[in-house]
Structure formats: C-alpha cells, structure tokens
Amino acid sequence: MKTMIVRAWAALVVPALLLLSACAQLPPPSNVHLLLPAEQRAQVLASVQRWTATGQASLRSPRGSQSFGFVWQQQPHGERLSILGPLGNTVAELRDTGQQASLLEANGKKLTASNMSVLLERVLGVALPVQELPGWLLGIPPAGQVSSYDAAGWPDRVHWGAWQLQYLRYEAVGGLRMPALLQATGPSGIQLRIAVSNWQLGQS
C-alpha cells in the first residue's frame, strides 16, 4: 500500500516540477521599467540588420494630399518598400539592393533606377529623403541634431538635414522604446506623418 502511495505522489509531483522548470526558463514579460536607456538602445538597433515596420502614412504637399499604407522591410543587403492602397492592396513595390533600385507597379510595369528616391517620387509625386527613412523610423537621429526632448528624456524634435522631425509618440517593443507616431516637415511645406502600427525587429 505504501509503495502505491509513493508512486501516486511521484506521478503528481514530477510533472509539476517539470512544469515549474519550464516556466523558469521562459523570458520575463516586457515591462516599461525594463526599457533600455537611449544610448544602449541606439547600440542595439545599430546591430539589428533585419526589421520590418508596418503602418499608415499621410502626405501633404503643394500638389495635394494623399494617404497610404506601407511596409518597410530592412535587410542586410537592401530594403523593400511596399505602398498599400485603402483596401490593403499593393499599389507599388520598391526594392533597393544598393546597386540598383526597381519599382513594380500594380499594372505589372517594372522600372529600374540607380536609387529608390527617383522611383518613390514617381509613385508619390513628391521627393522624399529615402536614405534617411530607416533612421526616421528607428528614431536614431544624427549626433547633435536633437533640439528638444520629451518628459521621459527621449528625442522630441530633431533637425534632419533639410527636414524637421517631431516624435509624437513612442511605444515599448520588447525592451526597446520605438517610434509609433512622427511628423516630418520638409522643403516647400511638405508634411509627412507616419504611424507605425507594428514592429518586427530581427525579422524580415
């Protein structure tokens, strides 16, 4: 009888111990108090070669206003930008390998150029600083170009070449604080407002 009790007790305790052991190996849940400081954050992001930002953008210029969805995929040897229509359909897909850029339009027409800026201007009708966009999205301003910080000590207003950026909202993504809403004002009164709804860091 005693042997049966011992076996029954072991049958209950061993799985419980295994479950506790498995739980102990899980990473702790993300917490706003565990966010990396700005300097360490910049170092981590500088080492991330693959990431994807998905969201919505609105563009105002002397030529008019327009809104569109976007998916920016950054990879070690290039980048891809998908421009999405109101129903989520791909209006244009741009790729840049560093040696050549290409544009695939919804009608199947394909164009190439030396860089993505020329092709994006064809799609949107406005010249944007494409080379700077990854830095805008990640929120890594050039050294000495931050003109003000928010109450939490994060960049609020930034001079970025001929553009003025304002970071309106950040959100926690794992242990990093990432831009969720920003507005850029450029030459000729051009305004670009970007809302990032989803971040995938280390993935593409």
Secondary structure per residue as TSV (DSSP state, phi and psi in degrees):
chain	resnum	aa	ss	phi	psi
A	1	M	-	360.0	-42.1
A	2	K	H	-62.5	-38.3
A	3	T	H	-64.0	-39.7
A	4	M	H	-64.4	-38.9
A	5	I	H	-65.1	-43.4
A	6	V	H	-60.9	-44.2
A	7	R	H	-63.7	-41.3
A	8	A	H	-64.1	-41.5
A	9	W	H	-63.3	-42.2
A	10	A	H	-64.1	-37.6
A	11	A	H	-64.2	-27.8
A	12	L	H	-86.7	-41.6
A	13	V	H	-75.6	-43.3
A	14	V	H	-59.3	-49.7
A	15	P	H	-60.2	-35.6
A	16	A	H	-65.1	-41.6
A	17	L	H	-64.7	-39.4
A	18	L	H	-63.5	-39.4
A	19	L	H	-65.1	-42.6
A	20	L	H	-64.2	-38.7
A	21	S	H	-63.0	-42.2
A	22	A	H	-65.2	-40.8
A	23	C	H	-64.9	-35.8
A	24	A	H	-66.1	-23.4
A	25	Q	H	-87.1	-10.5
A	26	L	S	-71.6	143.8
A	27	P	-	-67.4	148.9
A	28	P	-	-66.5	149.4
A	29	P	-	-62.9	149.6
A	30	S	-	-63.4	142.1
A	31	N	-	-141.4	137.5
A	32	V	G	-60.3	-23.5
A	33	H	G	-78.3	-9.6
A	34	L	G	-101.9	8.6
A	35	L	-	-65.9	139.8
A	36	L	-	-69.0	145.5
A	37	P	-	-61.6	162.3
A	38	A	H	-56.3	-43.6
A	39	E	H	-65.8	-45.2
A	40	Q	H	-67.4	-36.5
A	41	R	H	-58.7	-46.1
A	42	A	H	-62.1	-37.6
A	43	Q	H	-66.8	-40.8
A	44	V	H	-65.0	-47.9
A	45	L	H	-64.8	-32.4
A	46	A	H	-65.2	-24.1
A	47	S	H	-92.5	-8.9
A	48	V	-	-83.7	111.6
A	49	Q	-	-93.3	-16.1
A	50	R	-	-126.2	126.2
A	51	W	E	-159.9	158.8
A	52	T	E	-134.3	132.7
A	53	A	E	-120.2	127.5
A	54	T	E	-120.4	138.7
A	55	G	E	-179.5	-156.8
A	56	Q	E	-126.9	151.0
A	57	A	E	-140.0	149.1
A	58	S	E	-128.2	139.4
A	59	L	E	-128.0	128.0
A	60	R	E	-122.6	133.1
A	61	S	E	-151.6	173.1
A	62	P	T	-57.1	-18.4
A	63	R	T	-86.2	-7.4
A	64	G	E	130.4	-167.5
A	65	S	E	-123.1	150.4
A	66	Q	E	-156.1	152.6
A	67	S	E	-128.2	149.0
A	68	F	E	-161.3	156.8
A	69	G	E	-89.8	163.6
A	70	F	E	-150.6	154.3
A	71	V	E	-134.6	113.6
A	72	W	E	-103.9	121.5
A	73	Q	E	-115.7	117.0
A	74	Q	E	-100.8	131.6
A	75	Q	E	-131.8	164.2
A	76	P	T	-57.3	-34.2
A	77	H	T	-118.6	29.9
A	78	G	E	156.3	-172.7
A	79	E	E	-148.5	157.0
A	80	R	E	-135.7	135.6
A	81	L	E	-126.0	121.0
A	82	S	E	-105.6	127.6
A	83	I	E	-98.9	125.8
A	84	L	E	-111.1	145.0
A	85	G	-	-85.0	-178.0
A	86	P	T	-58.4	-30.2
A	87	L	T	-95.1	8.9
A	88	G	S	84.9	4.3
A	89	N	-	-76.6	148.9
A	90	T	E	-79.3	115.2
A	91	V	E	-82.9	-38.3
A	92	A	E	-155.7	146.8
A	93	E	E	-127.6	123.0
A	94	L	E	-114.5	139.6
A	95	R	E	-131.1	146.9
A	96	D	E	-139.0	119.3
A	97	T	-	-94.5	-2.3
A	98	G	S	94.4	-21.7
A	99	Q	S	-110.8	-30.7
A	100	Q	-	-154.0	147.0
A	101	A	E	-113.5	149.0
A	102	S	E	-136.0	153.6
A	103	L	E	-130.0	127.1
A	104	L	E	-114.2	113.4
A	105	E	E	-86.4	164.8
A	106	A	T	-61.0	-27.3
A	107	N	T	-83.1	3.2
A	108	G	S	94.1	-6.5
A	109	K	-	-72.7	136.2
A	110	K	E	-120.1	133.1
A	111	L	E	-126.5	155.4
A	112	T	E	-129.2	156.9
A	113	A	E	-156.5	174.1
A	114	S	S	-75.0	-23.0
A	115	N	S	-150.7	165.9
A	116	M	H	-74.5	-24.1
A	117	S	H	-57.5	-44.2
A	118	V	H	-61.7	-42.1
A	119	L	H	-73.2	-37.0
A	120	L	H	-67.2	-34.9
A	121	E	H	-64.0	-34.0
A	122	R	H	-63.9	-37.6
A	123	V	H	-75.4	-46.1
A	124	L	H	-97.7	-17.3
A	125	G	S	79.2	7.7
A	126	V	S	-137.7	140.2
A	127	A	-	-81.4	122.9
A	128	L	-	-120.2	149.7
A	129	P	-	-77.7	79.9
A	130	V	G	-59.0	-37.6
A	131	Q	G	-63.7	-24.4
A	132	E	G	-88.6	-16.5
A	133	L	H	-59.0	-40.9
A	134	P	H	-58.3	-41.9
A	135	G	H	-64.5	-39.3
A	136	W	H	-58.3	-50.4
A	137	L	H	-64.7	-42.4
A	138	L	H	-73.9	-21.0
A	139	G	T	73.6	44.3
A	140	I	-	-116.6	85.2
A	141	P	-	-72.5	156.0
A	142	P	-	-60.5	151.4
A	143	A	T	-58.9	131.9
A	144	G	T	78.9	7.7
A	145	Q	-	-104.4	2.1
A	146	V	E	-83.0	121.2
A	147	S	E	-94.5	-20.6
A	148	S	E	-158.6	158.1
A	149	Y	E	-122.4	154.2
A	150	D	-	-81.0	-177.0
A	151	A	T	-63.0	-25.7
A	152	A	T	-89.0	-1.3
A	153	G	S	89.5	16.3
A	154	W	S	-101.6	152.4
A	155	P	E	-52.8	131.1
A	156	D	E	-110.3	-55.0
A	157	R	E	-122.7	134.5
A	158	V	E	-135.9	136.6
A	159	H	E	-88.4	121.9
A	160	W	E	-129.4	85.8
A	161	G	T	64.1	-126.1
A	162	A	T	-85.6	5.5
A	163	W	E	-112.1	149.1
A	164	Q	E	-112.6	124.9
A	165	L	E	-112.4	142.8
A	166	Q	E	-128.1	122.0
A	167	Y	E	-90.3	112.1
A	168	L	E	-90.9	-24.8
A	169	R	E	-158.3	140.3
A	170	Y	E	-117.0	156.8
A	171	E	E	-138.2	151.4
A	172	A	E	-77.4	128.9
A	173	V	E	-126.5	100.6
A	174	G	T	63.3	-125.2
A	175	G	T	-98.3	15.0
A	176	L	E	-117.8	147.9
A	177	R	E	-98.8	116.3
A	178	M	E	-115.6	146.4
A	179	P	E	-60.5	135.2
A	180	A	E	-115.5	-23.8
A	181	L	E	-151.3	126.0
A	182	L	E	-143.9	156.9
A	183	Q	E	-131.6	133.1
A	184	A	E	-120.2	133.6
A	185	T	E	-118.8	125.6
A	186	G	-	-123.0	-163.3
A	187	P	G	-59.2	151.3
A	188	S	G	60.1	24.2
A	189	G	G	74.8	16.2
A	190	I	-	-66.9	133.0
A	191	Q	E	-125.5	129.9
A	192	L	E	-124.4	121.7
A	193	R	E	-112.9	126.4
A	194	I	E	-122.7	126.1
A	195	A	E	-117.4	116.8
A	196	V	E	-94.5	119.3
A	197	S	E	-96.2	-19.3
A	198	N	E	-150.7	131.7
A	199	W	E	-115.1	136.8
A	200	Q	E	-128.5	104.5
A	201	L	E	-97.3	133.5
A	202	G	T	80.8	8.7
A	203	Q	-	-131.5	160.8
A	204	S	-	-152.5	360.0
